[in-house]
Amino acid sequence: MRTLVIPAAGLGTRFLPATKAVPKELMPIGDIPAIQLVIDEALGAGIDHVVIVGSAAKPALEEYFAPRPDLERSLREKGNDAMADRLASIGRDWRVSVVHQDDPKGLGHAVGCASGSVDGDAFVVSLPDEIMGGPEFLQKMIDVCSNTSGSVVGLMEVNRSEVSAYGVVAPAAEMVDGVVKIADLVEKPLVEDAPSSLIIIGRYVLTVDIFDEIARLTPGAGGELQLTDAIRAQAQRAPLHGVETMVDRWDTGTPQGFLTAAVEIALVHGWADGLESQLRAVLDRHRN
């Protein structure tokens, strides 16, 4: 399993006007674009081919992955070899492919756009709105896929009152060591109809026959082609498992969530000496 697919064609409307010019995926956490953190997680789990599903309206995303020997040379001339090496490393030991989804029709459609670029019998899908605290969770999902020869979805337990905003799974058995066999799943159910409080989060390991199911999709929730519906159809004839996350997870889909992630990740990684005391001082001023 070598390929990661990142659906990144969305226009980031919750972040306007900033995203009028800058793709949300390139907004920094510390000094690292959010999408690079998602890629680094996958690289740590053995991935070496990244497929970005972008759009012609977001050329800056492709420019981020393009080599810039002139900039690297300028940095080296100024003695900044460390930054030049960082720039040179983008896409050096891993391959990047970019495909376009210029007529967005949902997550299922976005993943389907990558069908011609996926290598192997299975592949990873990571949503760029979610940042994980390390590669261990994704590595476990990949291992479960290899051991079962079936697709795997990432799971997290939430309060039952929150389930209607997510895809929700119906377990077929008890969870063992964070892994559960799935009987069924449903996209954004009513709270009273939800089969569990285990929601699907933005990490998937899918066998390539998912593309056949995506090709047969009809509009589902929200009038879009839902990836959840394709996985559900696949699960009627092949094993499907879920893995509950055991690492930190940050949802960066809103400005508030992005800010929270930026602060927490900076503190976790020790990127900002004195940040904690500075934040406390700011909060104290505004409380008073």
WOJOMO-V123851 format. One record per pair of residues at least 4 apart in sequence whose C-alpha atoms are under 7 Angstrom apart, sorted by the first residue. I is the first residue (numbers start at 0). J is the second residue. D is the distance in Angstrom with one decimal. If there is no record, write none. Layout:
I & J & D
I & J & D
This chain:
0 & 119 & 6.0
0 & 120 & 7.0
0 & 121 & 5.8
0 & 122 & 5.9
1 & 45 & 6.9
1 & 46 & 4.6
1 & 47 & 5.5
1 & 48 & 5.9
1 & 118 & 6.6
1 & 122 & 6.7
2 & 46 & 5.8
2 & 47 & 6.5
2 & 48 & 4.7
2 & 49 & 5.8
2 & 117 & 6.1
2 & 118 & 6.1
2 & 122 & 5.2
2 & 123 & 6.2
3 & 46 & 6.6
3 & 48 & 6.2
3 & 49 & 4.8
3 & 50 & 6.0
3 & 122 & 6.0
3 & 123 & 4.7
3 & 124 & 5.7
4 & 49 & 6.1
4 & 50 & 4.7
4 & 51 & 6.0
4 & 123 & 6.1
4 & 124 & 4.7
4 & 125 & 6.4
5 & 50 & 6.2
5 & 51 & 5.1
5 & 52 & 6.0
5 & 124 & 6.0
5 & 125 & 5.4
5 & 126 & 5.9
5 & 127 & 6.6
6 & 51 & 6.3
6 & 52 & 4.8
6 & 53 & 6.8
6 & 109 & 6.0
6 & 110 & 6.7
6 & 126 & 6.3
7 & 51 & 6.5
7 & 52 & 5.4
7 & 53 & 5.0
8 & 52 & 6.0
8 & 53 & 4.1
8 & 54 & 5.1
8 & 100 & 6.2
11 & 15 & 7.0
11 & 18 & 6.0
11 & 23 & 6.0
13 & 253 & 6.3
14 & 18 & 5.8
14 & 254 & 6.4
15 & 19 & 6.2
17 & 21 & 6.2
18 & 22 & 5.3
18 & 23 & 5.9
21 & 25 & 6.9
22 & 57 & 6.4
22 & 60 & 6.7
24 & 32 & 6.6
24 & 33 & 5.4
24 & 34 & 5.1
24 & 127 & 6.7
25 & 32 & 4.6
25 & 33 & 5.9
25 & 34 & 6.3
26 & 32 & 5.3
26 & 33 & 6.0
27 & 31 & 5.0
27 & 32 & 4.2
27 & 33 & 5.7
28 & 32 & 6.0
28 & 33 & 5.9
28 & 261 & 5.0
29 & 261 & 6.6
29 & 265 & 6.4
31 & 35 & 6.5
32 & 36 & 6.9
33 & 37 & 6.7
34 & 38 & 6.3
34 & 127 & 5.9
35 & 39 & 6.0
36 & 40 & 6.3
36 & 130 & 6.9
37 & 41 & 6.6
37 & 127 & 6.4
37 & 130 & 6.1
38 & 42 & 6.2
39 & 43 & 6.2
40 & 44 & 6.7
40 & 133 & 5.8
40 & 134 & 4.7
41 & 45 & 6.6
41 & 46 & 5.5
41 & 134 & 6.4
42 & 46 & 4.8
42 & 47 & 6.3
43 & 134 & 5.4
44 & 134 & 5.5
44 & 137 & 6.5
44 & 138 & 5.0
47 & 93 & 4.6
47 & 94 & 6.2
48 & 93 & 5.6
48 & 94 & 4.7
48 & 95 & 5.9
49 & 94 & 6.1
49 & 95 & 4.8
49 & 96 & 6.3
50 & 95 & 5.9
50 & 96 & 4.7
50 & 97 & 5.7
50 & 113 & 7.0
51 & 96 & 6.2
51 & 97 & 4.8
51 & 98 & 6.3
52 & 97 & 6.0
52 & 98 & 5.0
52 & 99 & 5.5
52 & 100 & 6.3
52 & 109 & 6.7
52 & 113 & 6.8
53 & 57 & 6.9
53 & 97 & 6.7
53 & 98 & 6.1
53 & 99 & 4.8
53 & 100 & 6.0
54 & 99 & 4.6
54 & 100 & 5.4
54 & 101 & 5.2
55 & 99 & 6.8
55 & 101 & 6.7
58 & 62 & 6.3
59 & 63 & 6.2
61 & 65 & 6.5
64 & 89 & 6.5
64 & 90 & 6.7
67 & 71 & 6.3
68 & 72 & 5.9
69 & 73 & 6.2
70 & 74 & 6.2
71 & 75 & 6.2
71 & 83 & 4.7
71 & 86 & 7.0
72 & 76 & 6.2
73 & 77 & 6.5
74 & 78 & 6.4
74 & 79 & 5.1
74 & 80 & 6.5
74 & 83 & 5.8
75 & 79 & 5.2
75 & 80 & 5.0
75 & 83 & 6.4
79 & 83 & 6.4
80 & 84 & 6.0
81 & 85 & 6.4
82 & 86 & 6.3
83 & 87 & 6.2
84 & 88 & 6.1
85 & 89 & 7.0
87 & 91 & 6.7
90 & 94 & 5.5
90 & 95 & 6.2
98 & 113 & 6.7
100 & 109 & 6.3
100 & 112 & 6.6
103 & 109 & 7.0
104 & 108 & 5.6
104 & 223 & 5.3
104 & 224 & 5.9
105 & 109 & 6.3
105 & 223 & 4.7
105 & 224 & 4.9
105 & 225 & 6.0
106 & 110 & 6.3
106 & 224 & 6.6
106 & 225 & 5.7
106 & 226 & 5.6
107 & 111 & 6.2
107 & 213 & 6.2
107 & 224 & 5.1
107 & 225 & 4.7
107 & 226 & 3.9
108 & 112 & 6.4
108 & 224 & 5.8
111 & 210 & 6.0
111 & 213 & 6.3
113 & 117 & 6.5
114 & 210 & 6.6
120 & 206 & 5.8
120 & 207 & 5.5
121 & 204 & 6.8
121 & 205 & 5.4
121 & 206 & 4.0
121 & 207 & 5.2
122 & 204 & 5.6
122 & 205 & 5.5
122 & 206 & 6.5
123 & 203 & 5.6
123 & 204 & 4.5
123 & 205 & 6.3
124 & 202 & 5.8
124 & 203 & 5.0
124 & 204 & 6.3
125 & 201 & 5.7
125 & 202 & 4.8
125 & 203 & 6.6
126 & 201 & 4.9
126 & 202 & 6.6
128 & 250 & 5.9
128 & 251 & 5.0
128 & 252 & 5.1
129 & 201 & 6.3
129 & 248 & 6.8
129 & 249 & 5.6
129 & 250 & 4.7
129 & 251 & 5.9
130 & 248 & 5.8
130 & 249 & 5.1
130 & 250 & 6.6
131 & 246 & 6.5
131 & 247 & 5.7
131 & 248 & 4.6
131 & 249 & 6.4
132 & 246 & 5.4
132 & 247 & 4.6
132 & 248 & 6.1
133 & 246 & 6.6
134 & 138 & 6.0
135 & 139 & 6.2
136 & 140 & 6.4
136 & 244 & 5.9
136 & 245 & 6.3
136 & 246 & 6.5
137 & 141 & 6.2
138 & 142 & 6.2
139 & 143 & 6.2
140 & 144 & 6.3
140 & 151 & 6.3
140 & 204 & 6.7
140 & 242 & 6.3
141 & 145 & 6.2
141 & 204 & 6.4
142 & 146 & 6.1
143 & 147 & 6.0
144 & 148 & 5.4
144 & 149 & 5.4
144 & 150 & 5.8
144 & 151 & 6.0
144 & 204 & 6.9
149 & 206 & 6.3
149 & 237 & 6.2
149 & 238 & 5.0
149 & 239 & 5.6
150 & 204 & 5.6
150 & 205 & 4.5
150 & 206 & 5.5
150 & 238 & 7.0
150 & 239 & 5.2
150 & 240 & 6.6
151 & 203 & 5.9
151 & 204 & 5.1
151 & 205 & 6.3
151 & 239 & 5.8
151 & 240 & 4.8
151 & 241 & 5.3
152 & 199 & 6.5
152 & 202 & 6.3
152 & 203 & 4.6
152 & 204 & 6.4
152 & 240 & 6.5
152 & 241 & 4.8
152 & 242 & 6.5
153 & 199 & 5.7
153 & 200 & 5.4
153 & 201 & 6.8
153 & 202 & 5.2
153 & 203 & 6.0
153 & 241 & 5.7
153 & 242 & 5.2
153 & 243 & 6.1
153 & 244 & 6.6
154 & 197 & 6.1
154 & 198 & 5.5
154 & 199 & 4.7
154 & 200 & 5.6
154 & 241 & 6.1
154 & 242 & 5.6
154 & 243 & 4.5
154 & 244 & 6.1
155 & 197 & 5.5
155 & 198 & 5.5
155 & 199 & 6.7
155 & 200 & 6.7
155 & 243 & 5.4
155 & 244 & 6.0
156 & 196 & 5.6
156 & 197 & 4.4
156 & 198 & 6.2
157 & 161 & 6.6
157 & 196 & 5.7
157 & 197 & 6.5
158 & 196 & 6.6
159 & 190 & 6.7
159 & 196 & 5.3
160 & 190 & 6.2
162 & 167 & 6.8
162 & 187 & 6.9
162 & 190 & 6.2
162 & 196 & 6.4
162 & 198 & 6.7
163 & 187 & 4.4
163 & 188 & 5.0
163 & 189 & 5.4
163 & 190 & 5.8
164 & 187 & 5.2
165 & 186 & 6.2
165 & 187 & 4.8
165 & 198 & 6.0
165 & 199 & 6.7
166 & 184 & 6.8
166 & 185 & 5.6
166 & 186 & 4.1
166 & 187 & 5.3
166 & 198 & 5.6
166 & 199 & 5.3
166 & 227 & 6.9
167 & 184 & 5.5
167 & 185 & 5.4
167 & 186 & 6.3
167 & 193 & 6.8
167 & 195 & 6.7
167 & 196 & 7.0
167 & 197 & 5.8
167 & 198 & 4.5
167 & 199 & 6.0
168 & 181 & 6.6
168 & 183 & 5.9
168 & 184 & 4.2
168 & 185 & 6.5
168 & 194 & 6.5
168 & 195 & 6.4
168 & 197 & 6.0
168 & 198 & 6.4
169 & 181 & 5.9
169 & 182 & 5.6
169 & 183 & 5.0
169 & 184 & 5.6
169 & 194 & 5.0
169 & 195 & 6.0
170 & 179 & 6.5
170 & 180 & 5.9
170 & 181 & 4.5
170 & 182 & 5.5
171 & 180 & 5.4
171 & 181 & 5.0
171 & 182 & 4.7
172 & 179 & 6.5
172 & 180 & 6.0
173 & 179 & 6.4
174 & 178 & 5.4
174 & 179 & 4.4
175 & 179 & 6.4
177 & 242 & 5.6
177 & 243 & 5.1
178 & 240 & 6.9
178 & 241 & 5.7
178 & 242 & 4.6
178 & 243 & 6.5
179 & 240 & 5.6
179 & 241 & 5.3
179 & 242 & 6.5
180 & 239 & 6.1
180 & 240 & 4.4
180 & 241 & 6.4
181 & 239 & 5.6
181 & 240 & 5.3
181 & 241 & 6.7
183 & 231 & 6.4
184 & 231 & 6.2
186 & 220 & 7.0
186 & 227 & 6.4
188 & 192 & 6.0
188 & 193 & 5.5
189 & 193 & 6.2
205 & 209 & 6.7
209 & 213 & 6.2
209 & 229 & 6.6
209 & 230 & 6.9
209 & 233 & 6.6
210 & 214 & 6.1
211 & 215 & 6.6
212 & 216 & 6.4
212 & 229 & 5.1
212 & 232 & 6.7
212 & 233 & 6.7
213 & 229 & 5.5
216 & 224 & 6.2
216 & 229 & 6.7
217 & 224 & 6.1
218 & 222 & 4.8
218 & 223 & 4.7
218 & 224 & 4.8
219 & 223 & 5.5
219 & 224 & 5.9
219 & 225 & 6.1
225 & 229 & 6.8
226 & 230 & 6.3
227 & 231 & 6.1
228 & 232 & 6.3
229 & 233 & 6.2
230 & 234 & 6.1
231 & 235 & 6.8
233 & 237 & 6.2
234 & 238 & 5.9
234 & 239 & 5.6
249 & 260 & 5.6
250 & 256 & 5.8
251 & 256 & 4.7
251 & 257 & 4.1
251 & 260 & 6.7
252 & 256 & 6.4
252 & 257 & 6.7
253 & 257 & 6.0
254 & 258 & 6.1
255 & 259 & 6.2
256 & 260 & 6.1
257 & 261 & 6.1
258 & 262 & 6.3
259 & 263 & 6.1
260 & 264 & 5.8
261 & 265 & 6.1
262 & 266 & 6.3
263 & 267 & 6.1
264 & 268 & 6.0
265 & 269 & 5.8
265 & 270 & 4.9
265 & 271 & 6.0
266 & 270 & 6.5
266 & 271 & 6.6
273 & 277 & 6.2
274 & 278 & 6.1
275 & 279 & 6.3
276 & 280 & 6.2
277 & 281 & 6.3
278 & 282 & 6.1
279 & 283 & 6.0
280 & 284 & 6.2
281 & 285 & 6.4
282 & 286 & 6.1
283 & 287 & 6.3
